[in-house]
C-alpha cells in the first residue's frame, strides 16, 4: 500500500476571521517525483499574518490561494526522495511547501538550511523571511542612521522583535509597541529602550511621552490607529516603513490612516515594500543576523505549537489573538 499524507485545503473564502468552514483536511498518497523534482517531508510550518491576505480573492503580489488548493505556507523539511540534481535525500530545506505533511518541489524558491547553525523554527523566523523583512525594511527602506529614534509596532512579533534589535545594534533609540505586560517586559529584556502596551493605555498619549522629540523611523506592522499614532509623532525627514497592517486583515471595513498630512508637515516619506524583491540578497542578511545571534547581540525567539496539519486553523487564529512572542511556528 502506498504511503499516505495529510494536507489542508481552502474550502471557502471567509468573511472576517477564518472559521471551521474555511478549511478542509484531506488525505492523499505521498507524491512521487518526476525527473527534476524531489519530495520533502515537512517538519515545521510558518504562521504569518499575510496568510489572511492570501485567501482573499483580490489582486495582490501573489495570486490568491484557489478554492480546493493546498493552503500556501513557508515551511522547513527534509528531502526524502529526489530526482533533482541539486537536492539529495537528507538535505534540510525551506520553501513554500504548503500546509501539508509532504510536498513535491522542482526546487523553485527552495533553499538549503543549516540545522547545525540553528533549528528549523529559527529558519522560519530570524533567519527566514521575517528576519529578511526586518533587515531590508530597516536598512534599505528605513535607511536608519546611528542615534536616530526608531519606533516599531507589532514589536514582540517575528519581524518587529528583530527590527528593534537590529536598530539597537546600529546605535538607535528604540521604542516598541506591543500588547500586554509580558510582551512589553520581554521587549525590555532584549534591549528596547521603551515598551508601550497599547492595550493598557492610549497609544497616542504613551507615544507622545516616549518620543517627545519625535520619530525618525516608524516601522509599522499593524496599521489602523497605531499607524495614526506614529504619523502624529514624526520628526522632519522621517521615514515610515509599511511592512504590514495586521489590525485590518480580518476587518470587514478596514480602517485607513487619517493623519497623512503629517507627511507633508514633516517632509516625511511612507513606503511599502515586499521582502521578495530582495531575494538575491538574502545571504547578506542571513550572514549578518546569524553572526548577531551567535555573538549574543540578537535573541531569536519562536513560539512553537504542536498538533500537525490539523492544528493549523486554530494556530492561525492564535496568531491574530497574539498568543506568540517572536515567531509562531506549527510543528508537523
C-alpha positions, 0 to 999 in steps of 0.5 A: 500500500502506498504511503499516505499524507495529510494536507489542508485545503481552502474550502471557502473564502471567509468573511472576517476571521477564518472559521471551521468552514474555511478549511478542509483536511484531506488525505492523499498518497505521498507524491512521487517525483518526476525527473527534476523534482524531489519530495520533502517531508515537512517538519515545521510550518510558518504562521504569518499574518499575510496568510489572511491576505492570501485567501482573499480573492483580490489582486495582490503580489501573489495570486490568491490561494484557489478554492480546493488548493493546498493552503500556501505556507513557508515551511522547513523539511527534509528531502526524502526522495529526489530526482533533482540534481541539486537536492539529495535525500537528507538535505534540510530545506525551506520553501513554500511547501504548503500546509501539508505533511509532504510536498513535491518541489522542482526546487523553485524558491527552495533553499538549503538550511543549516540545522547545525547553525540553528533549528528549523523554527529559527529558519522560519523566523530570524533567519527566514523571511521575517528576519529578511523583512526586518533587515531590508525594511530597516536598512534599505527602506528605513535607511536608519542612521546611528542615534536616530529614534526608531519606533516599531509596532507589532514589536514582540512579533517575528519581524518587529522583535528583530527590527528593534534589535537590529536598530539597537545594534546600529546605535538607535533609540528604540521604542516598541509597541506591543500588547500586554505586560509580558510582551512589553517586559520581554521587549525590555529584556532584549534591549528596547529602550521603551515598551508601550502596551497599547492595550493598557493605555492610549497609544497616542498619549504613551507615544507622545511621552516616549518620543517627545522629540519625535520619530525618525523611523516608524516601522509599522506592522499593524496599521489602523490607529497605531499607524495614526499614532506614529504619523502624529509623532514624526520628526522632519525627514522621517521615514515610515516603513509599511511592512504590514497592517495586521489590525485590518486583515480580518476587518470587514471595513478596514480602517485607513490612516487619517493623519497623512498630512503629517507627511507633508508637515514633516517632509516625511516619506511612507513606503511599502515594500515586499521582502521578495524583491530582495531575494538575491540578497538574502545571504547578506542578511542571513550572514549578518543576523546569524553572526548577531545571534551567535555573538549574543547581540540578537535573541531569536525567539519562536513560539512553537505549537504542536498538533500537525496539519490539523492544528493549523486553523486554530494556530492561525487564529492564535496568531491574530489573538497574539498568543506568540512572542517572536515567531509562531511556528506549527510543528508537523 
